[in-house]
Amino acid sequence: MDNLAHSLVGLTSAKAGLDRLSPYATIVCLASANAADADFLTLFFGDRWTLLQHHRGITHSIVGTIAIGLFIPVLVFAIERIVAKLRNHKAKIRFRGLLIASFIAAATHPLMDWTNNYGVRPLLPWSGRWFYGDLVFIVDPYIWLVLGGAMFLITSNGKAKTIAWSLFAIFVTALMVLASRSGSGAVKAALAVWVTGLALLTSLRAFGLHKRFGRACAVIALILVGSYWGALALIHHTAYSNAVSFANDLAKPRGEQFIRVAAMPTLATPFTWQCVAETDRAMYRFVVNARGGPSPANRYEKLTGQGAQLVSLAERDRRAQALLGFARFPIERVDPENCIGQAFVQFADLRYTEPGTSRGNFSVNVPVDCPSK
């Protein structure tokens, strides 16, 4: 998920009680909740394909989470000891409490990332297998609203903090307004919920009603997010069942053997799911609405013959290897189909895009020389 969501989870976990375990626990929770994304530093030692290969890798694994849970409090503990010695002050950190807070916050990162369809690889370095929750879109304004709202009520105890939270709300609202201009009804509905939520939070803060709950606001917010995930899991089960049924209906008339299907979340709506189905001869991309029928499916036939031969040659390219190591539903297309001289093999991950469509790390065109006839 995005780092705003990770930061809000870290802060909310701290305010739910972890900050009582030791001084500086809130800072440690924020750092540990985000530290797994330090794998973005690989971008400085390579290119975007290097990043694709390593993102959500070892730092998001069980081993990486344990290492982060240990490293952050040790670092903060050492810094505080050095500063205390230089200033002749008594050290205040309770290391055991700081360690517990760090482990809990660090564990929230791969857990949250697992909930979306990008996936995580928790068994590295022993296994590179990807695991996908397929519950929450990678950016979720409802999670921002619940956790951010709770933190606003708890921490806006001064003019500077109130202004900071207000600027944050204005910034996110502006982003949602821009997104809603695309015409998506789901984003417009999310914007309406967001504005209504802001109005409710402002009213609670203005009348001081939040003081009755105090830290309980953080606990309630975390419970609400967990309940939201549970509700999405139930809706996803229905959408997945519909997708399997529709995929079988697509495969049978063509005599194809159904292999697998995935129903994946979309932005700001819990009822619309992007689906990809694979058979022995093709892949299909369609949308399922948990409250209605599926959309018409786009069919992508798997390459055979000369096309498969060209794909085999293109797979030697470093960029293709990085994409194929990441892709959940890889599909290829050769352009032009009648290869004379040189052709492009277009790779794509159908979760996010189609062959021939330029979209960041999710597709790549590899030139290959046509084999001699």
C-alpha positions as a LaTeX table, in Angstrom:
\begin{tabular}{lrrr}
\hline
Residue & $x$ (\AA) & $y$ (\AA) & $z$ (\AA) \\
\hline
Met1 & 0.00 & 0.00 & 0.00 \\
Asp2 & 1.02 & 3.64 & $-0.16$ \\
Asn3 & 3.29 & 5.10 & 2.50 \\
Leu4 & 0.58 & 7.44 & 3.76 \\
Ala5 & $-1.47$ & 4.40 & 4.78 \\
His6 & 1.60 & 2.74 & 6.34 \\
Ser7 & 2.39 & 5.92 & 8.28 \\
Leu8 & $-1.18$ & 6.23 & 9.55 \\
Val9 & $-1.16$ & 2.60 & 10.69 \\
Gly10 & 2.13 & 3.14 & 12.50 \\
Leu11 & 0.90 & 6.29 & 14.19 \\
Thr12 & $-2.47$ & 4.77 & 15.08 \\
Ser13 & $-0.78$ & 1.69 & 16.55 \\
Ala14 & 1.37 & 3.96 & 18.69 \\
Lys15 & $-1.59$ & 5.99 & 19.94 \\
Ala16 & $-3.54$ & 2.79 & 20.61 \\
Gly17 & $-1.06$ & 2.02 & 23.38 \\
Leu18 & 2.36 & 1.17 & 21.96 \\
Asp19 & 3.69 & 4.63 & 22.81 \\
Arg20 & 3.29 & 3.75 & 26.50 \\
Leu21 & 5.93 & 1.03 & 26.22 \\
Ser22 & 8.85 & 3.44 & 25.97 \\
Pro23 & 9.83 & 7.01 & 25.14 \\
Tyr24 & 10.33 & 7.48 & 21.39 \\
Ala25 & 7.98 & 4.55 & 20.66 \\
Thr26 & 5.87 & 6.72 & 18.35 \\
Ile27 & 8.91 & 7.61 & 16.22 \\
Val28 & 9.94 & 3.96 & 16.13 \\
Cys29 & 6.43 & 2.86 & 15.11 \\
Leu30 & 6.40 & 5.35 & 12.23 \\
Ala31 & 9.88 & 4.32 & 11.07 \\
Ser32 & 9.28 & 0.57 & 11.38 \\
Ala33 & 5.91 & 0.77 & 9.64 \\
Asn34 & 7.61 & 2.32 & 6.57 \\
Ala35 & 11.12 & 0.85 & 6.60 \\
Ala36 & 10.31 & $-2.10$ & 4.32 \\
Asp37 & 10.01 & 0.31 & 1.40 \\
Ala38 & 13.71 & 1.08 & 1.71 \\
Asp39 & 14.00 & $-1.34$ & $-1.21$ \\
Phe40 & 13.29 & 1.71 & $-3.39$ \\
Leu41 & 16.97 & 2.56 & $-2.87$ \\
Thr42 & 17.77 & $-0.11$ & $-5.47$ \\
Leu43 & 16.57 & 2.42 & $-8.03$ \\
Phe44 & 19.76 & 4.42 & $-7.38$ \\
Phe45 & 21.91 & 1.38 & $-8.17$ \\
Gly46 & 20.17 & 0.40 & $-11.39$ \\
Asp47 & 17.02 & 1.30 & $-13.29$ \\
Arg48 & 13.28 & 0.73 & $-12.98$ \\
Trp49 & 13.72 & $-2.92$ & $-13.88$ \\
Thr50 & 16.15 & $-3.34$ & $-10.98$ \\
Leu51 & 13.50 & $-1.81$ & $-8.74$ \\
Leu52 & 10.81 & $-4.12$ & $-10.11$ \\
Gln53 & 13.02 & $-7.12$ & $-9.41$ \\
His54 & 13.69 & $-6.15$ & $-5.78$ \\
His55 & 10.59 & $-4.23$ & $-4.71$ \\
Arg56 & 8.51 & $-6.11$ & $-2.16$ \\
Gly57 & 11.41 & $-8.48$ & $-1.87$ \\
Ile58 & 13.58 & $-9.36$ & 1.11 \\
Thr59 & 12.55 & $-6.30$ & 3.14 \\
His60 & 8.92 & $-7.47$ & 2.94 \\
Ser61 & 9.73 & $-11.05$ & 3.93 \\
Ile62 & 9.56 & $-12.67$ & 7.35 \\
Val63 & 13.35 & $-12.42$ & 7.63 \\
Gly64 & 13.31 & $-8.76$ & 6.56 \\
Thr65 & 10.52 & $-7.89$ & 8.98 \\
Ile66 & 12.45 & $-9.41$ & 11.88 \\
Ala67 & 15.59 & $-7.53$ & 10.83 \\
Ile68 & 13.70 & $-4.22$ & 10.62 \\
Gly69 & 12.00 & $-4.89$ & 13.95 \\
Leu70 & 15.44 & $-5.27$ & 15.54 \\
Phe71 & 17.40 & $-2.62$ & 13.64 \\
Ile72 & 15.14 & 0.42 & 14.20 \\
Pro73 & 14.99 & 0.22 & 18.04 \\
Val74 & 18.69 & $-0.63$ & 18.28 \\
Leu75 & 19.50 & 2.45 & 16.18 \\
Val76 & 17.24 & 4.73 & 18.22 \\
Phe77 & 18.57 & 3.22 & 21.47 \\
Ala78 & 22.18 & 3.85 & 20.40 \\
Ile79 & 21.47 & 7.43 & 19.31 \\
Glu80 & 19.72 & 8.22 & 22.58 \\
Arg81 & 22.59 & 6.73 & 24.61 \\
Ile82 & 25.16 & 8.80 & 22.71 \\
Val83 & 23.15 & 12.03 & 23.07 \\
Ala84 & 22.49 & 11.35 & 26.76 \\
Lys85 & 26.20 & 10.79 & 27.38 \\
Leu86 & 27.20 & 13.97 & 25.56 \\
Arg87 & 24.65 & 16.01 & 27.51 \\
Asn88 & 25.19 & 14.21 & 30.83 \\
His89 & 21.53 & 13.21 & 30.92 \\
Lys90 & 20.03 & 9.94 & 32.07 \\
Ala91 & 18.85 & 7.66 & 29.25 \\
Lys92 & 15.07 & 7.20 & 29.20 \\
Ile93 & 14.45 & 4.47 & 26.65 \\
Arg94 & 13.03 & 1.14 & 27.81 \\
Phe95 & 14.56 & $-1.08$ & 25.18 \\
Arg96 & 12.25 & $-4.05$ & 25.66 \\
Gly97 & 9.17 & $-1.87$ & 25.17 \\
Leu98 & 10.72 & $-0.20$ & 22.15 \\
Leu99 & 11.49 & $-3.62$ & 20.66 \\
Ile100 & 7.90 & $-4.82$ & 21.08 \\
Ala101 & 6.52 & $-1.65$ & 19.49 \\
Ser102 & 8.94 & $-1.95$ & 16.58 \\
Phe103 & 8.12 & $-5.59$ & 15.84 \\
Ile104 & 4.38 & $-4.91$ & 15.83 \\
Ala105 & 4.71 & $-1.84$ & 13.59 \\
Ala106 & 7.14 & $-3.60$ & 11.21 \\
Ala107 & 4.75 & $-6.55$ & 10.84 \\
Thr108 & 1.92 & $-4.26$ & 9.72 \\
His109 & 3.78 & $-3.34$ & 6.52 \\
Pro110 & 3.89 & $-6.74$ & 4.75 \\
Leu111 & 0.43 & $-7.53$ & 6.13 \\
Met112 & $-1.05$ & $-4.41$ & 4.51 \\
Asp113 & 0.86 & $-4.99$ & 1.28 \\
Trp114 & $-0.46$ & $-8.56$ & 1.16 \\
Thr115 & $-4.04$ & $-7.26$ & 1.11 \\
Asn116 & $-3.70$ & $-5.84$ & $-2.42$ \\
Asn117 & $-3.04$ & $-7.54$ & $-5.74$ \\
Tyr118 & 0.60 & $-6.47$ & $-6.09$ \\
Gly119 & 1.56 & $-9.19$ & $-3.62$ \\
Val120 & 4.45 & $-9.97$ & $-1.29$ \\
Arg121 & 7.16 & $-12.63$ & $-1.12$ \\
Pro122 & 7.31 & $-13.55$ & 2.58 \\
Leu123 & 9.44 & $-16.69$ & 2.16 \\
Leu124 & 12.52 & $-15.00$ & 0.68 \\
Pro125 & 15.39 & $-15.79$ & 0.47 \\
Trp126 & 14.31 & $-19.47$ & 0.34 \\
Ser127 & 11.36 & $-19.08$ & $-2.04$ \\
Gly128 & 10.36 & $-16.29$ & $-4.40$ \\
Arg129 & 6.70 & $-17.34$ & $-4.44$ \\
Trp130 & 4.25 & $-14.43$ & $-4.48$ \\
Phe131 & 1.20 & $-14.29$ & $-2.20$ \\
Tyr132 & $-1.80$ & $-12.07$ & $-2.96$ \\
Gly133 & $-4.68$ & $-10.98$ & $-0.71$ \\
Asp134 & $-6.68$ & $-9.31$ & $-3.52$ \\
Leu135 & $-8.82$ & $-7.38$ & $-1.01$ \\
Val136 & $-7.79$ & $-3.72$ & $-1.05$ \\
Phe137 & $-6.66$ & $-1.47$ & $-3.90$ \\
Ile138 & $-3.10$ & $-0.21$ & $-3.50$ \\
Val139 & $-4.51$ & 3.24 & $-2.60$ \\
Asp140 & $-7.63$ & 3.34 & $-0.42$ \\
Pro141 & $-9.18$ & 6.68 & 0.63 \\
Tyr142 & $-11.47$ & 4.97 & 3.15 \\
Ile143 & $-8.48$ & 3.72 & 5.15 \\
Trp144 & $-7.01$ & 7.24 & 5.02 \\
Leu145 & $-10.28$ & 8.66 & 6.32 \\
Val146 & $-10.71$ & 6.24 & 9.22 \\
Leu147 & $-7.12$ & 6.24 & 10.47 \\
Gly148 & $-6.38$ & 9.87 & 9.60 \\
Gly149 & $-9.63$ & 10.97 & 11.23 \\
Ala150 & $-8.82$ & 9.14 & 14.44 \\
Met151 & $-5.33$ & 10.63 & 14.55 \\
Phe152 & $-6.73$ & 14.10 & 13.89 \\
Leu153 & $-9.07$ & 13.78 & 16.87 \\
Ile154 & $-6.32$ & 12.48 & 19.16 \\
Thr155 & $-3.36$ & 14.65 & 18.16 \\
Ser156 & $-4.85$ & 18.00 & 17.09 \\
Asn157 & $-4.31$ & 19.44 & 20.56 \\
Gly158 & $-2.56$ & 22.58 & 19.39 \\
Lys159 & $-2.85$ & 25.25 & 16.72 \\
Ala160 & 0.16 & 24.02 & 14.72 \\
Lys161 & $-1.06$ & 20.42 & 14.65 \\
Thr162 & $-4.59$ & 21.49 & 13.72 \\
Ile163 & $-3.21$ & 23.52 & 10.81 \\
Ala164 & $-1.04$ & 20.59 & 9.71 \\
Trp165 & $-4.00$ & 18.20 & 9.70 \\
Ser166 & $-6.11$ & 20.77 & 7.84 \\
Leu167 & $-3.46$ & 21.11 & 5.14 \\
Phe168 & $-3.30$ & 17.34 & 4.88 \\
Ala169 & $-7.10$ & 17.14 & 4.44 \\
Ile170 & $-7.06$ & 19.88 & 1.80 \\
Phe171 & $-4.24$ & 18.17 & $-0.11$ \\
Val172 & $-5.96$ & 14.76 & $-0.20$ \\
Thr173 & $-9.30$ & 16.36 & $-1.09$ \\
Ala174 & $-7.66$ & 18.15 & $-4.01$ \\
Leu175 & $-6.18$ & 14.87 & $-5.25$ \\
Met176 & $-9.58$ & 13.18 & $-5.06$ \\
Val177 & $-11.26$ & 16.06 & $-6.89$ \\
Leu178 & $-8.71$ & 15.72 & $-9.70$ \\
Ala179 & $-9.24$ & 11.95 & $-9.81$ \\
Ser180 & $-13.03$ & 12.37 & $-9.92$ \\
Arg181 & $-12.74$ & 14.42 & $-13.12$ \\
Ser182 & $-11.98$ & 11.21 & $-14.98$ \\
Gly183 & $-15.72$ & 10.52 & $-14.80$ \\
Ser184 & $-15.46$ & 7.43 & $-12.60$ \\
Gly185 & $-18.64$ & 7.09 & $-10.56$ \\
Ala186 & $-16.77$ & 5.13 & $-7.88$ \\
Val187 & $-14.23$ & 7.92 & $-7.33$ \\
Lys188 & $-17.02$ & 10.51 & $-7.20$ \\
Ala189 & $-18.83$ & 8.41 & $-4.58$ \\
Ala190 & $-15.59$ & 8.09 & $-2.59$ \\
Leu191 & $-15.16$ & 11.87 & $-2.76$ \\
Ala192 & $-18.66$ & 12.34 & $-1.36$ \\
Val193 & $-17.89$ & 9.93 & 1.49 \\
Trp194 & $-14.57$ & 11.71 & 2.11 \\
Val195 & $-16.16$ & 15.18 & 2.32 \\
Thr196 & $-18.95$ & 13.88 & 4.56 \\
Gly197 & $-16.37$ & 12.24 & 6.81 \\
Leu198 & $-14.35$ & 15.43 & 7.07 \\
Ala199 & $-17.47$ & 17.36 & 8.03 \\
Leu200 & $-18.28$ & 14.81 & 10.74 \\
Leu201 & $-14.74$ & 14.86 & 12.13 \\
Thr202 & $-14.72$ & 18.67 & 12.16 \\
Ser203 & $-18.00$ & 18.68 & 14.09 \\
Leu204 & $-16.72$ & 16.15 & 16.64 \\
Arg205 & $-13.58$ & 18.23 & 17.14 \\
Ala206 & $-15.48$ & 21.53 & 17.38 \\
Phe207 & $-17.87$ & 20.25 & 20.07 \\
Gly208 & $-15.15$ & 18.39 & 21.95 \\
Leu209 & $-16.99$ & 15.07 & 21.75 \\
His210 & $-13.77$ & 13.24 & 20.88 \\
Lys211 & $-12.49$ & 13.85 & 24.41 \\
Arg212 & $-14.88$ & 11.21 & 25.70 \\
Phe213 & $-13.00$ & 8.52 & 23.82 \\
Gly214 & $-9.35$ & 9.62 & 23.97 \\
Arg215 & $-7.01$ & 6.76 & 23.04 \\
Ala216 & $-10.00$ & 4.56 & 22.35 \\
Cys217 & $-10.33$ & 6.45 & 19.05 \\
Ala218 & $-7.15$ & 4.74 & 17.85 \\
Val219 & $-8.34$ & 1.29 & 18.92 \\
Ile220 & $-11.75$ & 1.85 & 17.32 \\
Ala221 & $-10.07$ & 3.00 & 14.08 \\
Leu222 & $-7.92$ & $-0.14$ & 13.90 \\
Ile223 & $-10.98$ & $-2.32$ & 14.57 \\
Leu224 & $-12.89$ & $-0.51$ & 11.82 \\
Val225 & $-10.08$ & $-1.12$ & 9.33 \\
Gly226 & $-9.99$ & $-4.79$ & 10.30 \\
Ser227 & $-13.78$ & $-4.99$ & 9.91 \\
Tyr228 & $-13.49$ & $-3.28$ & 6.52 \\
Trp229 & $-11.03$ & $-5.96$ & 5.41 \\
Gly230 & $-13.42$ & $-8.63$ & 6.66 \\
Ala231 & $-16.31$ & $-7.14$ & 4.70 \\
Leu232 & $-14.13$ & $-6.93$ & 1.59 \\
Ala233 & $-13.18$ & $-10.59$ & 2.04 \\
Leu234 & $-16.86$ & $-11.57$ & 1.94 \\
Ile235 & $-17.53$ & $-9.43$ & $-1.13$ \\
His236 & $-14.39$ & $-10.77$ & $-2.79$ \\
His237 & $-15.59$ & $-14.34$ & $-2.24$ \\
Thr238 & $-18.77$ & $-13.55$ & $-4.16$ \\
Ala239 & $-16.89$ & $-11.75$ & $-6.94$ \\
Tyr240 & $-14.37$ & $-14.59$ & $-7.23$ \\
Ser241 & $-17.14$ & $-17.19$ & $-7.48$ \\
Asn242 & $-18.80$ & $-15.14$ & $-10.23$ \\
Ala243 & $-15.47$ & $-14.80$ & $-12.04$ \\
Val244 & $-14.82$ & $-18.57$ & $-11.92$ \\
Ser245 & $-18.29$ & $-19.29$ & $-13.28$ \\
Phe246 & $-17.88$ & $-16.76$ & $-16.09$ \\
Ala247 & $-14.38$ & $-18.03$ & $-16.93$ \\
Asn248 & $-15.69$ & $-21.57$ & $-17.27$ \\
Asp249 & $-18.44$ & $-20.29$ & $-19.56$ \\
Leu250 & $-15.77$ & $-18.64$ & $-21.71$ \\
Ala251 & $-13.56$ & $-21.72$ & $-21.86$ \\
Lys252 & $-16.07$ & $-24.51$ & $-22.55$ \\
Pro253 & $-17.43$ & $-23.35$ & $-25.96$ \\
Arg254 & $-13.87$ & $-23.13$ & $-27.30$ \\
Gly255 & $-12.81$ & $-26.47$ & $-25.86$ \\
Glu256 & $-10.26$ & $-24.79$ & $-23.60$ \\
Gln257 & $-9.11$ & $-26.09$ & $-20.23$ \\
Phe258 & $-9.68$ & $-23.60$ & $-17.41$ \\
Ile259 & $-6.55$ & $-23.12$ & $-15.24$ \\
Arg260 & $-6.99$ & $-20.22$ & $-12.81$ \\
Val261 & $-8.66$ & $-16.89$ & $-12.22$ \\
Ala262 & $-8.13$ & $-13.86$ & $-9.98$ \\
Ala263 & $-10.63$ & $-11.21$ & $-8.87$ \\
Met264 & $-8.74$ & $-8.04$ & $-7.92$ \\
Pro265 & $-9.87$ & $-4.81$ & $-6.23$ \\
Thr266 & $-10.38$ & $-1.54$ & $-8.08$ \\
Leu267 & $-10.02$ & 2.03 & $-6.88$ \\
Ala268 & $-12.56$ & 3.26 & $-4.32$ \\
Thr269 & $-15.28$ & 0.66 & $-4.90$ \\
Pro270 & $-15.79$ & $-2.62$ & $-3.04$ \\
Phe271 & $-18.22$ & $-4.03$ & $-5.60$ \\
Thr272 & $-16.25$ & $-3.81$ & $-8.87$ \\
Trp273 & $-13.43$ & $-6.31$ & $-9.40$ \\
Gln274 & $-10.92$ & $-6.53$ & $-12.23$ \\
Cys275 & $-10.60$ & $-10.18$ & $-13.25$ \\
Val276 & $-8.08$ & $-12.18$ & $-15.26$ \\
Ala277 & $-8.70$ & $-15.81$ & $-16.21$ \\
Glu278 & $-6.24$ & $-18.23$ & $-17.79$ \\
Thr279 & $-6.93$ & $-21.29$ & $-19.91$ \\
Asp280 & $-4.53$ & $-23.62$ & $-21.69$ \\
Arg281 & $-4.78$ & $-21.55$ & $-24.89$ \\
Ala282 & $-5.62$ & $-17.98$ & $-23.88$ \\
Met283 & $-6.14$ & $-15.37$ & $-21.19$ \\
Tyr284 & $-9.25$ & $-13.29$ & $-20.61$ \\
Arg285 & $-9.63$ & $-9.90$ & $-18.98$ \\
Phe286 & $-13.02$ & $-8.71$ & $-17.72$ \\
Val287 & $-14.76$ & $-6.87$ & $-14.89$ \\
Val288 & $-17.14$ & $-8.47$ & $-12.42$ \\
Asn289 & $-19.63$ & $-6.54$ & $-10.32$ \\
Ala290 & $-20.49$ & $-8.38$ & $-7.11$ \\
Arg291 & $-24.05$ & $-7.08$ & $-7.43$ \\
Gly292 & $-24.46$ & $-7.79$ & $-11.15$ \\
Gly293 & $-23.09$ & $-9.57$ & $-14.18$ \\
Pro294 & $-19.62$ & $-9.46$ & $-15.76$ \\
Ser295 & $-18.52$ & $-7.15$ & $-18.54$ \\
Pro296 & $-17.61$ & $-8.46$ & $-22.02$ \\
Ala297 & $-14.22$ & $-10.18$ & $-21.89$ \\
Asn298 & $-11.12$ & $-9.35$ & $-23.92$ \\
Arg299 & $-9.37$ & $-12.49$ & $-25.16$ \\
Tyr300 & $-5.58$ & $-12.80$ & $-25.53$ \\
Glu301 & $-4.46$ & $-15.96$ & $-27.28$ \\
Lys302 & $-1.21$ & $-17.56$ & $-26.19$ \\
Leu303 & 1.46 & $-17.65$ & $-28.87$ \\
Thr304 & 2.51 & $-20.83$ & $-30.63$ \\
Gly305 & 4.85 & $-21.71$ & $-33.48$ \\
Gln306 & 7.13 & $-18.89$ & $-34.63$ \\
Gly307 & 5.57 & $-16.50$ & $-32.11$ \\
Ala308 & 6.53 & $-18.76$ & $-29.22$ \\
Gln309 & 10.02 & $-19.08$ & $-30.68$ \\
Leu310 & 10.41 & $-15.29$ & $-30.75$ \\
Val311 & 9.15 & $-15.06$ & $-27.17$ \\
Ser312 & 11.79 & $-17.58$ & $-26.12$ \\
Leu313 & 14.47 & $-15.36$ & $-27.67$ \\
Ala314 & 13.07 & $-12.17$ & $-26.10$ \\
Glu315 & 12.93 & $-13.74$ & $-22.64$ \\
Arg316 & 16.73 & $-13.54$ & $-22.51$ \\
Asp317 & 16.45 & $-9.76$ & $-22.21$ \\
Arg318 & 17.08 & $-8.47$ & $-18.67$ \\
Arg319 & 13.98 & $-6.29$ & $-18.74$ \\
Ala320 & 11.78 & $-9.18$ & $-19.81$ \\
Gln321 & 13.23 & $-11.39$ & $-17.06$ \\
Ala322 & 12.47 & $-8.75$ & $-14.43$ \\
Leu323 & 8.89 & $-8.34$ & $-15.67$ \\
Leu324 & 8.26 & $-12.08$ & $-15.94$ \\
Gly325 & 9.62 & $-12.62$ & $-12.43$ \\
Phe326 & 7.03 & $-10.14$ & $-11.18$ \\
Ala327 & 4.08 & $-10.76$ & $-13.49$ \\
Arg328 & 1.17 & $-12.78$ & $-12.19$ \\
Phe329 & $-0.55$ & $-13.09$ & $-15.56$ \\
Pro330 & 2.17 & $-12.57$ & $-18.21$ \\
Ile331 & 1.02 & $-12.38$ & $-21.81$ \\
Glu332 & 3.00 & $-11.77$ & $-24.99$ \\
Arg333 & 2.32 & $-10.45$ & $-28.47$ \\
Val334 & 4.57 & $-10.24$ & $-31.54$ \\
Asp335 & 4.47 & $-7.12$ & $-33.71$ \\
Pro336 & 4.37 & $-7.57$ & $-36.67$ \\
Glu337 & 2.88 & $-11.05$ & $-36.62$ \\
Asn338 & 4.61 & $-11.98$ & $-39.89$ \\
Cys339 & 8.21 & $-11.62$ & $-38.82$ \\
Ile340 & 10.59 & $-10.41$ & $-41.53$ \\
Gly341 & 13.98 & $-9.14$ & $-40.42$ \\
Gln342 & 13.12 & $-7.89$ & $-36.93$ \\
Ala343 & 10.05 & $-7.84$ & $-34.69$ \\
Phe344 & 9.03 & $-6.60$ & $-31.26$ \\
Val345 & 7.91 & $-9.03$ & $-28.58$ \\
Gln346 & 5.54 & $-7.15$ & $-26.31$ \\
Phe347 & 5.32 & $-8.45$ & $-22.73$ \\
Ala348 & 2.64 & $-7.31$ & $-20.28$ \\
Asp349 & 1.12 & $-8.25$ & $-16.95$ \\
Leu350 & $-2.64$ & $-8.43$ & $-17.54$ \\
Arg351 & $-3.31$ & $-7.35$ & $-13.97$ \\
Tyr352 & $-2.44$ & $-3.82$ & $-14.98$ \\
Thr353 & $-2.18$ & $-3.42$ & $-18.73$ \\
Glu354 & $-2.25$ & $-5.06$ & $-22.14$ \\
Pro355 & 0.54 & $-5.92$ & $-24.63$ \\
Gly356 & 1.63 & $-2.90$ & $-26.64$ \\
Thr357 & 0.39 & $-0.45$ & $-24.03$ \\
Ser358 & 3.08 & 1.59 & $-22.31$ \\
Arg359 & 2.50 & 1.61 & $-18.56$ \\
Gly360 & 5.60 & 1.90 & $-16.41$ \\
Asn361 & 7.12 & $-1.35$ & $-15.25$ \\
Phe362 & 4.11 & $-3.45$ & $-16.24$ \\
Ser363 & 4.95 & $-3.83$ & $-19.95$ \\
Val364 & 8.04 & $-3.88$ & $-22.12$ \\
Asn365 & 8.81 & $-4.19$ & $-25.85$ \\
Val366 & 11.87 & $-6.27$ & $-26.73$ \\
Pro367 & 13.31 & $-6.23$ & $-30.29$ \\
Val368 & 14.36 & $-9.62$ & $-31.63$ \\
Asp369 & 15.80 & $-10.79$ & $-34.94$ \\
Cys370 & 13.52 & $-13.08$ & $-36.91$ \\
Pro371 & 14.86 & $-16.65$ & $-37.20$ \\
Ser372 & 16.15 & $-17.74$ & $-40.56$ \\
Lys373 & 13.69 & $-19.79$ & $-42.55$ \\
\hline
\end{tabular}
